[in-house]
Amino acid sequence: MPRTLDPHLKRALAERIRYYRELGIYDLYQRPVADAGPSHELQPKSRDEMTPKYKAAVAVAVVEENLFAAPKPETGTTDPVKALRLIREDLGDCTRCPLHKQGRKQIVFGVGNPRAELMFIGEAPGADEDQQGEPFVGRAGQLLNNMIKAMGLRREDVYIANIIKCRPPGNRTPERDECETCSPFLMRQISAIGPKAIVALGAVAAKTLLAINAPMAEFRGHWYDFRGTKLAVTYHPAFLLRDPRQKKETWKDLQMVMKELGLAVPAKGAE
């Protein structure tokens, strides 16, 4: 039987959900919890006093009261081309985080085959990407193209995107709040495309997608389950430009992906 929320708390939750939607955040999740007890125990004096058990119980109650009912624009279409277009339209000329005021020229949404079996996800656009509006078009992009070619594929066969869609000033590492604000649009892109495998390029992509804080040495060489899709981690092409010695290790990671996708692995690795 649904829990009854205090009207003031219910309104506060509804306002917070609307706020998240304005930021482009649609995917909110609940975790299974035991019975939180009588309703009077579910009403702390302030948000800081909310225990994890209370927050989870509130999430259950909010779901039951259909406060998350508003569908995403792409809901109802099975055509990934149309779905991606609707997601891009929903993103608009995004001003949801401070990056839109910090020198970005344009949003870099993503590029490639909307029905791709393989998706590469990097960190953030650089100067070349910000100029051209397409991910991985600079020196790192040329190396990624070579990596894709070594796998027996073309750039047009895969889909390429980043955790965030605006260039951070000076190509700095994206801040956590920037990733949290922007990544829900990426999650919707992944859902629309439905790839068989995802390759996270670099630590930022891996940590954001997997919500695990670990060094690259621990991330690599394993398959992870990401919302029902297999995900592998390898080095970012920009890192390989700085340390070419890791190209052989990256090729091992790509061979693992090729085997999963049923692609022929050549006898000799690409340099």
Summary of the structure (lengths in Angstrom):
residues: 271
radius of gyration: 20.7
end to end distance: 61.4
largest distance: 67.3
contacts: 786
relative contact order: 0.12
helix: 48%
strand: 9%
